[in-house]
Amino acid sequence: MSSRDIPVTGEFNYAAHLFGLNSERSGKTAFIDDLDSLSYGELEDRSRRMAGVLLDAGVRREERVLLLMHDCNDWPVAFLGCMFAGIVPVAVNTLLTADDYLYMLQHSRAQAALVSHALLPTLRAAMQKGPHEIRSIFVSRSEGDPGEAAEPLETSLQQAQPQALAAATQADDPGFWLYSSGSTGRPKGTVHTHGNPYWTSELYGKAVLGIREDDVCFSAAKLFFAYGLGNALTFPLTVGATTVLLGGRPTPDVVFKIMVDHQPTLFFGAPTGYVGMLASSVLPSPDQLSLRLAVSAGEALPAELAKRFNKHFGVDVIDGIGSTEMLHIFISNIPGKVRFGSSGYPVPGYDIELRGDDGQLVSEGELGDLYVRGPSAALMYWGNREKSRDTFRGEWTRCGDKYLRNTDGSYTCSGRSDDMLKVSGMYVSPFEVEATLGEHIAVLETAVIGVVDAEGLTKTKAFVVLAEGQQATSDDLKAFVKDRLAPYKYPRIIEFIDELPKTATGKIQRFRLREQEVGR
């Protein structure tokens, strides 16, 4: 299917689209969370009631509503209820500070908030830090009276009349916002349309994953993350599958318990999660699970890690690259066709180009900046014309990653464009060094940055987390890299640390390591 053969035009409401697809599945389980299950019929009824609740509260079409909620059955109800009413949910990270939420409230000008009971104090602290008018706060899983100026969501849903008709939105109307993960600084409000999740579901969920009605999906990546939103909501709801939601942290013990108890067939994680799973003392045997496929994104998956997972479970981990701006994965390995250490091949429906600093296509075999063209691109960054122009360039989206095209048509990541190092006049990819260090038996995780020495020259420095029970010296690891890469690429400095700084979605925050070095 070509990205330019777009049947989703004109009037299109994404929530109504999903309800129509599942009209014959009212009794089937759509979601299972930590406390209960939700059928497809209940999902539609509660979402229509959610639309009524917000409209009765005075929230108008295209106004924003902050969605600050742990993964639970109320999350898809809130998200789809907003979209059904033509209201724009702004899904935000649940692990941020009151200052972050104040920024997001003011930046989005949210008129209401849908919040988990446990997060209500942080939201209130945010609202006390600065002026922001908000009409209503609805509290999910409220344990009694949530207090002044807030209402239990369950009570409001029970009292509301289901909204009969969906808002007559267009496919290109703003449907929802996601904030970028902040791996390179201040999060940006990324505006997606009603049509965008249709395309990620068709082009990746169906065509690459082969997701089907009898699948059970479990995503360690949370719903507020673009990756998790597709994995745990838009993809399964497109085909009538079932999703298991986890409210808390996806530690290896918890992940394996869900895998054994609920028998998911599709698992979605990030490299850091796979590291922890394979290092766990409670690693289950393959015959205890029903996995048919595992997926990785968020950061490039080291080849050795993918091979170890495949060897133990007999299941492929298909690595891929996506972005908040493109909503989900647009380059991916394919089940049965995995090139370890690469991001895979362009997802049909997306076009890929590698360009140099001058904006022109690079020659075959040369490193270039990754550009993608496809139907799921965001409209803009809200209130940030400069960044929007830099990222969204006509039909093309500049991804901010350095990539290499392999002879078989697959693509290999060389790190973020702003992470590339120039050492002795030659470019060094931090990811290439990290991937090589990761092959050492003693290394659990690593991150590589550039530091400036006393002479003003850039040197590579590796931060290394050792695997439990393993030992290695700096000289051991330097020699290991020298044996495998060009000599100028080995890390001149190695520092052993207990853990790496990461975003809530598992991306390594190299900018924090750089800030730490500057502060020394």
C-alpha positions as a printed NumPy array, in Angstrom:
array([[  0.   ,   0.   ,   0.   ],
       [  1.539,   3.339,  -1.023],
       [  1.707,   6.167,   1.459],
       [  0.064,   8.341,  -1.165],
       [ -2.951,   6.064,  -1.789],
       [ -4.913,   7.417,   1.163],
       [ -8.57 ,   6.339,   1.453],
       [ -8.873,   7.893,   4.937],
       [ -9.943,  11.399,   3.955],
       [-12.894,  13.615,   4.652],
       [-15.049,  12.946,   7.708],
       [-13.305,  10.464,   9.997],
       [-13.48 ,  10.079,  13.777],
       [-10.925,   7.575,  14.998],
       [-12.851,   6.458,  18.088],
       [-16.037,   5.922,  16.068],
       [-13.954,   4.   ,  13.513],
       [-12.758,   1.561,  16.197],
       [-16.235,   1.131,  17.663],
       [-17.557,   0.285,  14.221],
       [-14.839,  -2.308,  13.641],
       [-15.73 ,  -4.076,  16.902],
       [-19.505,  -3.802,  16.855],
       [-19.828,  -7.606,  16.645],
       [-17.402,  -8.231,  19.553],
       [-19.293,  -6.614,  22.427],
       [-18.737,  -9.563,  24.77 ],
       [-15.068, -10.133,  24.013],
       [-12.405,  -8.906,  26.433],
       [-10.611,  -5.825,  25.143],
       [ -8.455,  -4.96 ,  28.177],
       [ -7.264,  -6.64 ,  31.352],
       [ -5.636,  -4.427,  33.998],
       [ -4.38 ,  -4.968,  37.533],
       [ -7.923,  -5.027,  38.957],
       [-10.477,  -5.974,  36.326],
       [-11.297,  -6.667,  32.687],
       [-13.173,  -4.56 ,  30.148],
       [-15.158,  -5.948,  27.23 ],
       [-15.444,  -4.285,  23.841],
       [-19.053,  -3.406,  24.574],
       [-18.112,  -1.836,  27.908],
       [-15.264,   0.045,  26.268],
       [-17.621,   1.673,  23.781],
       [-20.3  ,   2.459,  26.363],
       [-17.855,   3.969,  28.849],
       [-16.052,   5.938,  26.125],
       [-19.342,   7.43 ,  24.92 ],
       [-20.14 ,   8.306,  28.542],
       [-16.678,   9.856,  28.884],
       [-17.477,  12.069,  25.906],
       [-20.701,  13.112,  27.614],
       [-18.925,  13.851,  30.899],
       [-16.452,  16.219,  29.242],
       [-19.036,  17.981,  27.094],
       [-21.306,  18.443,  30.137],
       [-18.32 ,  19.933,  31.974],
       [-18.071,  22.612,  29.3  ],
       [-15.038,  21.304,  27.444],
       [-15.454,  22.202,  23.792],
       [-14.377,  20.571,  20.579],
       [-10.612,  20.804,  19.882],
       [ -9.851,  21.983,  23.413],
       [ -7.217,  19.961,  25.213],
       [ -7.571,  17.632,  28.201],
       [ -4.544,  16.476,  30.185],
       [ -4.416,  12.664,  30.43 ],
       [ -2.15 ,  11.894,  33.402],
       [ -2.998,   8.327,  34.203],
       [ -1.269,   5.039,  34.934],
       [ -2.014,   2.263,  32.438],
       [ -5.408,   0.846,  33.407],
       [ -8.819,   0.238,  31.817],
       [ -9.776,   3.89 ,  32.373],
       [ -6.925,   5.022,  30.085],
       [ -8.411,   3.839,  26.752],
       [-11.845,   4.98 ,  27.952],
       [-10.475,   8.47 ,  28.586],
       [ -8.464,   8.619,  25.363],
       [-11.226,   7.363,  23.058],
       [-13.923,   9.297,  24.907],
       [-12.064,  12.531,  24.22 ],
       [-11.594,  11.713,  20.545],
       [-15.227,  10.635,  20.145],
       [-16.267,  14.097,  21.335],
       [-13.723,  15.863,  19.11 ],
       [-11.784,  16.866,  22.236],
       [ -7.993,  16.467,  22.162],
       [ -6.403,  14.242,  24.841],
       [ -2.853,  15.216,  25.787],
       [ -1.221,  12.002,  27.039],
       [  1.69 ,  12.715,  29.366],
       [  4.435,  10.799,  31.122],
       [  3.379,   9.649,  34.602],
       [  6.893,   9.898,  36.076],
       [  7.512,  13.622,  35.798],
       [  7.65 ,  16.446,  38.353],
       [  5.122,  19.1  ,  39.292],
       [  7.213,  21.636,  37.339],
       [  6.938,  19.466,  34.211],
       [  3.156,  19.217,  34.55 ],
       [  2.822,  22.954,  35.112],
       [  4.674,  23.495,  31.835],
       [  2.419,  21.013,  30.023],
       [ -0.779,  22.475,  31.48 ],
       [  0.195,  25.98 ,  30.443],
       [  1.653,  24.945,  27.09 ],
       [ -1.395,  22.885,  26.072],
       [ -3.89 ,  25.206,  27.786],
       [ -5.694,  22.083,  28.998],
       [ -9.276,  22.758,  30.081],
       [ -9.692,  19.592,  32.153],
       [ -7.585,  16.788,  33.557],
       [ -8.071,  13.032,  33.788],
       [ -5.736,  11.777,  36.484],
       [ -4.947,   8.65 ,  38.488],
       [ -5.668,   8.999,  42.199],
       [ -2.002,   8.377,  43.059],
       [ -0.923,  11.241,  40.759],
       [ -3.474,  13.773,  41.987],
       [ -1.153,  15.328,  44.633],
       [  1.521,  15.977,  41.989],
       [ -1.033,  17.531,  39.641],
       [ -2.328,  19.767,  42.434],
       [  1.216,  20.777,  43.296],
       [  1.711,  21.747,  39.65 ],
       [ -1.434,  23.862,  39.638],
       [ -0.351,  25.642,  42.816],
       [  2.982,  26.613,  41.251],
       [  1.511,  28.844,  38.592],
       [ -1.715,  30.307,  37.259],
       [ -3.716,  27.953,  35.098],
       [ -7.491,  27.834,  34.846],
       [ -8.948,  24.371,  34.509],
       [-12.649,  23.512,  34.41 ],
       [-12.693,  20.048,  35.916],
       [-10.499,  17.282,  37.311],
       [-11.722,  13.687,  37.065],
       [ -9.926,  11.131,  39.212],
       [ -9.502,   7.523,  38.11 ],
       [ -9.656,   4.768,  40.731],
       [-10.4  ,   7.36 ,  43.401],
       [-10.241,   5.912,  46.896],
       [-13.143,   7.865,  48.37 ],
       [-13.678,  11.601,  47.933],
       [-10.795,  13.03 ,  45.864],
       [-11.241,  16.39 ,  47.558],
       [-11.973,  19.925,  46.464],
       [-12.453,  20.689,  42.745],
       [-12.13 ,  17.048,  41.694],
       [-14.648,  14.318,  40.938],
       [-14.381,  10.516,  40.962],
       [-14.353,   9.449,  37.328],
       [-16.427,   6.343,  38.038],
       [-19.25 ,   8.379,  39.598],
       [-19.244,  10.812,  36.678],
       [-19.384,   7.968,  34.149],
       [-22.291,   6.285,  35.928],
       [-24.289,   9.504,  35.975],
       [-23.566,  10.56 ,  32.388],
       [-25.634,   9.753,  29.339],
       [-23.648,   8.068,  26.534],
       [-22.934,  10.523,  23.733],
       [-24.986,   9.26 ,  20.793],
       [-23.103,  10.78 ,  17.868],
       [-19.395,  11.154,  17.302],
       [-18.014,  14.596,  16.527],
       [-17.862,  15.098,  12.772],
       [-14.083,  15.365,  12.716],
       [-11.944,  15.137,   9.609],
       [ -9.061,  12.7  ,   9.128],
       [ -6.609,  15.61 ,   9.241],
       [ -8.141,  17.276,  12.31 ],
       [ -6.055,  17.3  ,  15.522],
       [ -6.866,  14.056,  17.314],
       [ -4.429,  13.875,  20.23 ],
       [ -1.099,  15.13 ,  21.488],
       [  1.941,  13.247,  22.698],
       [  4.915,  14.935,  24.308],
       [  8.348,  13.902,  23.07 ],
       [ 10.229,  11.853,  25.646],
       [ 12.775,  14.518,  26.507],
       [ 15.864,  12.472,  25.633],
       [ 17.433,  15.662,  24.244],
       [ 15.877,  18.308,  26.502],
       [ 12.479,  20.011,  26.878],
       [  9.539,  17.855,  25.649],
       [  7.672,  19.128,  22.587],
       [  3.89 ,  18.913,  22.16 ],
       [  3.475,  16.733,  19.064],
       [  0.074,  17.107,  17.391],
       [ -1.344,  13.97 ,  15.722],
       [ -4.476,  13.626,  13.628],
       [ -7.498,  11.327,  13.763],
       [ -6.153,   9.567,  10.665],
       [ -2.61 ,   8.9  ,  11.888],
       [ -3.296,   5.865,  14.137],
       [ -5.297,   4.29 ,  11.322],
       [ -2.137,   4.282,   9.211],
       [  0.247,   2.906,  11.814],
       [ -2.223,   0.09 ,  12.475],
       [ -2.583,  -0.766,   8.801],
       [  1.043,  -0.411,   7.715],
       [  2.838,  -1.788,  10.765],
       [  0.351,  -3.492,  13.088],
       [ -1.284,  -5.585,  10.383],
       [  1.329,  -5.756,   7.622],
       [  4.485,  -6.29 ,   9.74 ],
       [  3.294,  -7.808,  13.018],
       [  0.467,  -9.728,  11.398],
       [ -1.604,  -8.91 ,  14.473],
       [ -4.85 , -10.862,  14.606],
       [ -7.996, -11.26 ,  16.686],
       [ -6.702, -14.171,  18.777],
       [ -3.563, -12.309,  19.887],
       [ -2.999, -11.203,  23.47 ],
       [ -0.765,  -8.123,  23.594],
       [  1.42 ,  -6.918,  26.442],
       [  3.56 ,  -3.798,  26.187],
       [  6.16 ,  -2.861,  28.782],
       [  6.168,   0.55 ,  27.102],
       [  3.377,   2.662,  28.596],
       [  0.377,   4.086,  26.76 ],
       [  1.57 ,   7.7  ,  27.009],
       [  4.505,   6.741,  24.775],
       [  3.832,   6.644,  21.007],
       [  5.29 ,   3.138,  20.864],
       [  3.077,   1.909,  23.711],
       [ -0.044,   3.581,  22.319],
       [  0.195,   1.511,  19.157],
       [  1.197,  -1.697,  20.916],
       [ -1.489,  -1.665,  23.587],
       [ -4.378,   0.315,  22.091],
       [ -4.57 ,   1.111,  18.392],
       [ -3.132,  -2.143,  16.993],
       [ -5.142,  -4.618,  19.125],
       [ -8.371,  -2.617,  18.847],
       [ -8.044,  -2.579,  15.054],
       [ -8.341,  -6.38 ,  14.888],
       [-10.313,  -7.188,  18.052],
       [ -7.372,  -8.565,  20.069],
       [ -6.966,  -8.452,  23.856],
       [ -4.464,  -6.255,  25.739],
       [ -2.99 ,  -6.744,  29.207],
       [ -2.202,  -3.443,  30.971],
       [  0.266,  -2.962,  33.805],
       [ -0.106,   0.05 ,  36.076],
       [  3.276,  -0.186,  37.788],
       [  6.875,  -0.543,  36.695],
       [  7.641,  -3.388,  34.249],
       [ 10.36 ,  -5.048,  36.299],
       [ 11.532,  -8.457,  35.035],
       [  9.7  , -10.272,  37.847],
       [  6.421,  -8.496,  37.055],
       [  6.807,  -8.934,  33.292],
       [  7.424, -12.655,  33.624],
       [  4.459, -13.064,  36.003],
       [  2.166, -11.455,  33.426],
       [  3.654, -13.602,  30.683],
       [  2.948, -16.764,  32.67 ],
       [ -0.457, -15.727,  34.064],
       [ -1.968, -14.147,  30.933],
       [ -0.02 , -15.895,  28.173],
       [  0.483, -12.927,  25.82 ],
       [  1.415, -13.838,  22.265],
       [  2.932, -10.448,  21.404],
       [  5.38 ,  -8.669,  23.731],
       [  6.7  ,  -5.163,  23.206],
       [  9.74 ,  -3.873,  25.077],
       [ 12.835,  -1.705,  24.859],
       [ 16.49 ,  -2.799,  24.885],
       [ 16.995,  -1.888,  28.527],
       [ 14.04 ,  -4.092,  29.46 ],
       [ 15.371,  -7.051,  27.5  ],
       [ 18.712,  -6.651,  29.287],
       [ 17.005,  -6.924,  32.663],
       [ 14.82 ,  -9.846,  31.583],
       [ 17.72 , -11.961,  30.362],
       [ 19.711, -11.18 ,  33.52 ],
       [ 16.808, -12.129,  35.806],
       [ 17.027, -15.053,  38.225],
       [ 13.371, -15.934,  37.451],
       [ 13.793, -16.261,  33.688],
       [ 11.016, -18.66 ,  32.612],
       [ 11.495, -21.515,  30.176],
       [  9.998, -21.231,  26.674],
       [  7.34 , -23.866,  27.402],
       [  5.877, -21.691,  30.161],
       [  4.94 , -18.954,  27.674],
       [  2.857, -18.504,  24.524],
       [  4.991, -15.862,  22.803],
       [  4.996, -15.914,  19.022],
       [  6.84 , -12.618,  18.536],
       [  8.689,  -9.94 ,  20.52 ],
       [  9.302,  -6.354,  19.41 ],
       [ 11.905,  -3.794,  20.434],
       [ 12.073,  -0.047,  19.84 ],
       [ 12.989,   3.151,  21.627],
       [ 16.713,   2.606,  21.096],
       [ 18.718,   0.398,  18.768],
       [ 18.794,  -3.228,  19.94 ],
       [ 22.318,  -4.693,  20.226],
       [ 22.761,  -7.794,  18.067],
       [ 24.084,  -9.898,  20.928],
       [ 21.028,  -9.145,  23.046],
       [ 18.621, -10.141,  20.275],
       [ 20.533, -13.363,  19.659],
       [ 20.464, -14.31 ,  23.351],
       [ 16.705, -13.746,  23.571],
       [ 16.131, -15.807,  20.443],
       [ 18.379, -18.594,  21.701],
       [ 16.541, -18.874,  25.02 ],
       [ 12.92 , -18.406,  23.945],
       [ 13.092, -19.501,  20.309],
       [ 11.287, -16.288,  19.35 ],
       [ 12.503, -13.44 ,  17.157],
       [ 12.861,  -9.955,  18.597],
       [ 12.168,  -7.677,  15.66 ],
       [ 13.929,  -4.385,  16.228],
       [ 12.718,  -1.218,  14.561],
       [ 12.852,   2.544,  14.679],
       [  9.902,   4.858,  15.094],
       [  9.387,   8.263,  16.629],
       [  6.833,  10.373,  18.436],
       [  6.653,  12.491,  15.277],
       [  5.774,   9.494,  13.053],
       [  3.673,   7.829,  15.806],
       [  5.171,   4.355,  15.47 ],
       [  7.768,   2.194,  13.711],
       [  8.6  ,   2.933,  10.046],
       [ 11.777,   0.843,   9.635],
       [ 11.572,  -2.67 ,  10.997],
       [ 12.957,  -6.15 ,  10.886],
       [ 10.395,  -8.644,   9.639],
       [  9.343, -11.905,  11.276],
       [ 11.466, -14.594,   9.634],
       [ 13.781, -11.963,   8.116],
       [ 15.855, -10.493,  10.916],
       [ 19.226,  -8.822,  10.382],
       [ 20.676,  -8.714,  13.883],
       [ 22.12 ,  -5.34 ,  14.829],
       [ 20.061,  -3.437,  12.277],
       [ 16.741,  -1.588,  12.438],
       [ 15.553,  -3.632,   9.482],
       [ 13.84 ,  -2.551,   6.289],
       [ 11.483,   0.299,   5.351],
       [  7.911,  -0.53 ,   6.321],
       [  5.874,  -0.564,   3.066],
       [  4.003,   2.731,   2.868],
       [  6.986,   4.72 ,   4.162],
       [  9.836,   6.14 ,   2.079],
       [ 13.337,   6.547,   3.507],
       [ 16.203,   8.829,   2.51 ],
       [ 19.667,   9.423,   3.968],
       [ 20.936,  12.972,   3.512],
       [ 24.188,  14.766,   4.217],
       [ 24.695,  18.036,   6.069],
       [ 23.984,  19.858,   2.793],
       [ 20.542,  18.237,   2.545],
       [ 21.515,  16.167,  -0.497],
       [ 21.322,  12.366,  -0.727],
       [ 24.491,  10.651,   0.446],
       [ 26.337,   8.185,  -1.733],
       [ 25.818,   4.443,  -1.299],
       [ 27.604,   3.221,   1.827],
       [ 27.88 ,   6.673,   3.42 ],
       [ 26.463,   7.696,   6.772],
       [ 23.535,  10.128,   6.536],
       [ 20.762,  11.868,   8.437],
       [ 17.545,   9.83 ,   8.399],
       [ 14.464,  11.285,   6.696],
       [ 11.098,   9.534,   6.404],
       [  7.943,  10.202,   4.397],
       [  4.652,   8.553,   5.293],
       [  0.983,   9.123,   6.146],
       [  1.328,   9.045,   9.959],
       [  3.501,  12.166,  10.32 ],
       [  2.427,  14.658,  12.97 ],
       [  1.064,  18.041,  11.98 ],
       [  3.528,  20.118,  14.031],
       [  5.029,  20.856,  17.403],
       [  2.47 ,  23.047,  19.145],
       [  3.63 ,  26.637,  19.589],
       [  7.128,  25.947,  18.256],
       [  7.446,  27.072,  14.665],
       [ 11.255,  26.948,  14.621],
       [ 11.423,  23.302,  15.72 ],
       [  8.473,  22.398,  13.485],
       [ 10.211,  23.826,  10.425],
       [ 13.431,  22.031,  11.303],
       [ 11.691,  18.653,  11.666],
       [  8.718,  18.688,   9.271],
       [ 10.077,  19.558,   5.843],
       [  7.285,  19.335,   3.301],
       [  6.383,  15.668,   2.891],
       [  9.506,  14.608,   4.776],
       [ 10.238,  14.336,   8.481],
       [ 13.802,  14.76 ,   9.701],
       [ 14.364,  12.164,  12.406],
       [ 17.585,  13.352,  14.02 ],
       [ 19.304,   9.964,  13.645],
       [ 22.422,   8.954,  11.748],
       [ 21.942,   5.816,   9.627],
       [ 23.749,   3.604,   7.161],
       [ 22.016,   1.688,   4.367],
       [ 23.297,  -1.875,   4.034],
       [ 23.679,  -3.704,   0.73 ],
       [ 20.61 ,  -5.875,   1.446],
       [ 18.394,  -2.794,   1.839],
       [ 18.347,  -2.842,   5.633],
       [ 19.354,   0.158,   7.734],
       [ 21.753,   0.312,  10.676],
       [ 21.606,   2.995,  13.347],
       [ 24.723,   4.987,  14.182],
       [ 23.155,   7.039,  16.961],
       [ 21.454,  10.391,  17.24 ],
       [ 22.747,  13.086,  14.892],
       [ 23.515,  15.287,  17.882],
       [ 25.365,  12.41 ,  19.603],
       [ 27.91 ,  11.829,  16.788],
       [ 31.501,  12.419,  17.835],
       [ 34.402,  13.66 ,  15.743],
       [ 37.581,  12.08 ,  17.061],
       [ 40.949,  12.692,  15.358],
       [ 39.055,  14.248,  12.465],
       [ 36.849,  11.183,  11.937],
       [ 33.236,  10.531,  12.951],
       [ 32.629,   7.96 ,  15.662],
       [ 29.189,   6.533,  16.338],
       [ 28.548,   6.153,  20.098],
       [ 26.098,   3.352,  19.326],
       [ 28.727,   1.352,  17.435],
       [ 31.07 ,   1.557,  20.439],
       [ 28.227,   0.75 ,  22.839],
       [ 27.151,  -2.25 ,  20.778],
       [ 30.702,  -3.586,  20.774],
       [ 31.152,  -3.126,  24.519],
       [ 27.795,  -4.84 ,  25.001],
       [ 29.225,  -8.028,  23.495],
       [ 31.588,  -8.393,  26.464],
       [ 30.278, -10.931,  28.953],
       [ 30.857,  -8.588,  31.91 ],
       [ 28.925,  -5.622,  30.487],
       [ 25.243,  -5.219,  31.316],
       [ 24.697,  -1.736,  29.85 ],
       [ 26.806,   1.107,  28.535],
       [ 26.576,   4.638,  27.165],
       [ 29.254,   6.53 ,  25.241],
       [ 29.697,  10.299,  25.014],
       [ 32.411,  12.725,  23.961],
       [ 34.431,  14.656,  26.529],
       [ 36.883,  17.473,  25.874],
       [ 40.371,  17.012,  27.304],
       [ 42.764,  19.675,  28.584],
       [ 43.981,  20.355,  25.037],
       [ 40.427,  20.935,  23.79 ],
       [ 40.292,  17.641,  21.882],
       [ 37.279,  15.323,  21.923],
       [ 37.792,  11.892,  23.439],
       [ 35.294,   9.052,  23.738],
       [ 34.186,   8.111,  27.246],
       [ 32.149,   5.03 ,  28.107],
       [ 29.964,   4.695,  31.189],
       [ 29.642,   0.992,  31.985],
       [ 27.24 ,  -0.935,  34.206],
       [ 28.674,  -4.371,  34.973],
       [ 26.491,  -7.464,  35.017],
       [ 25.82 ,  -8.971,  38.419],
       [ 28.698, -11.181,  39.545],
       [ 30.981, -10.061,  36.689],
       [ 34.24 ,  -8.128,  36.82 ],
       [ 36.297,  -6.275,  34.235],
       [ 38.897,  -3.513,  34.207],
       [ 39.106,  -0.474,  31.957],
       [ 42.07 ,  -2.019,  30.181],
       [ 40.128,  -5.24 ,  29.593],
       [ 37.279,  -3.382,  27.896],
       [ 39.526,  -1.077,  25.885],
       [ 41.413,  -4.06 ,  24.504],
       [ 38.136,  -5.802,  23.717],
       [ 36.941,  -2.855,  21.585],
       [ 40.326,  -2.409,  19.878],
       [ 40.191,  -6.006,  18.7  ],
       [ 36.826,  -5.427,  17.013],
       [ 36.747,  -1.834,  15.767],
       [ 39.088,   0.61 ,  14.082],
       [ 41.701,   1.697,  16.659],
       [ 40.558,   5.343,  16.827],
       [ 37.082,   4.242,  17.97 ],
       [ 37.965,   2.642,  21.298],
       [ 36.873,   4.594,  24.434],
       [ 39.813,   6.485,  25.914],
       [ 38.054,   6.757,  29.286],
       [ 35.859,   4.193,  31.013],
       [ 33.866,   4.912,  34.167],
       [ 32.001,   2.161,  35.993],
       [ 28.613,   3.254,  37.4  ],
       [ 25.627,   1.573,  39.063],
       [ 22.967,   2.677,  36.551],
       [ 22.469,   4.86 ,  33.486],
       [ 20.122,   7.871,  33.404],
       [ 17.063,   7.066,  31.291],
       [ 13.705,   8.43 ,  30.283],
       [ 10.56 ,   6.676,  31.5  ],
       [ 10.47 ,   4.868,  28.166],
       [ 13.949,   3.402,  28.609],
       [ 15.966,   5.709,  26.341],
       [ 19.434,   6.518,  27.651],
       [ 19.755,  10.235,  28.407],
       [ 23.268,  10.889,  27.162],
       [ 22.725,  14.624,  27.559],
       [ 22.567,  14.085,  31.34 ],
       [ 25.926,  12.332,  31.229],
       [ 27.317,  15.246,  29.215],
       [ 25.884,  17.735,  31.734],
       [ 27.475,  15.718,  34.538],
       [ 30.864,  15.94 ,  32.835],
       [ 30.584,  19.699,  32.362],
       [ 29.749,  20.08 ,  36.04 ],
       [ 32.898,  18.265,  37.184]])
